[in-house]
Amino acid sequence: MVISGDTVAVPSLLKQARGADLLVMDALQPTMVRVLKDVAQKNNRPHIANIFKDILRYHASPEDAAAMARDAGAGHLLLTHILPPLPVSSLKPAFLGDAGKLFSGPITIGEDGMLFSLPAGSNDIRRRWLQ
């Protein structure tokens, strides 16, 4: 298992992720964040707009994460630290964009309460919900 956070796809992450059963990466949907930035600007919230502009520099898009998982030969991609947060699950396809075209393995958008386990001596990746 390889866990990264608050980073774009970089060569050092690719090196560490090679052959990982589970690659955990943060993900930011740039189109959605740009909409939020524009709304903040229109509503005279320059500080908030600047934050939305800034976070684009150090978060991977779902497509970047999928390409990283593909290039690393990862078995499963788990996206965490989702930006912007998704208020309803029906937004997941829009959030993922073309990620599924870039990585043929399973892609999961992490949610609070999910638990992943990788049992020793097995190729299984088990997911369940905390109670």
Residue pairs with C-beta under 8 A, 6 or more apart in sequence:
1 20
1 21
1 22
1 23
1 24
1 118
2 13
2 16
2 17
2 20
2 22
2 23
2 24
2 72
2 74
3 24
4 13
4 16
4 17
4 23
4 24
4 25
4 26
5 25
5 26
5 80
5 81
6 26
6 58
6 59
6 81
7 13
7 25
7 26
7 58
7 59
7 60
8 57
8 58
8 59
8 60
8 64
9 60
9 64
9 65
9 67
9 68
13 68
14 68
14 71
14 72
17 23
17 68
17 69
17 72
17 74
18 72
18 73
19 72
19 73
19 74
20 72
20 73
20 74
20 75
21 74
21 75
21 76
21 118
21 123
21 125
22 74
22 75
22 76
22 78
22 116
22 118
22 125
23 65
23 68
23 69
23 72
23 74
23 76
23 77
23 78
24 78
24 80
24 110
25 60
25 65
25 68
25 69
25 77
25 78
25 79
25 80
26 59
26 60
26 79
26 80
26 81
26 82
26 83
27 59
27 60
27 61
27 62
27 65
27 79
27 80
27 81
27 82
27 83
27 95
27 109
28 55
28 56
28 59
28 60
28 61
28 82
28 83
29 61
29 62
29 83
29 84
29 94
29 95
29 97
30 56
30 61
31 97
32 84
32 94
32 95
33 52
33 55
33 56
33 83
33 84
34 52
34 56
36 52
36 84
37 49
37 52
37 53
38 49
40 46
40 48
40 49
40 52
41 49
55 83
59 81
59 83
60 68
61 97
62 79
62 95
62 96
62 97
62 99
62 107
63 97
63 98
63 99
63 102
65 77
65 79
65 99
66 77
66 98
66 99
66 100
66 101
66 102
66 103
66 107
67 102
67 103
68 74
69 76
69 77
69 103
69 105
69 107
70 102
70 103
70 104
74 103
74 105
75 105
75 123
75 125
76 105
76 106
76 107
76 108
76 125
77 99
77 103
77 105
77 106
77 107
77 108
78 108
78 110
78 116
79 107
79 108
79 109
79 110
80 110
82 95
82 109
82 110
86 92
86 95
86 109
92 109
95 109
96 107
96 109
99 107
100 107
108 114
108 127
113 129
113 130
114 127
114 128
114 129
114 130
115 127
115 128
115 129
115 130
116 125
116 126
116 127
117 125
117 126
117 128
118 124
118 125
118 126
119 126
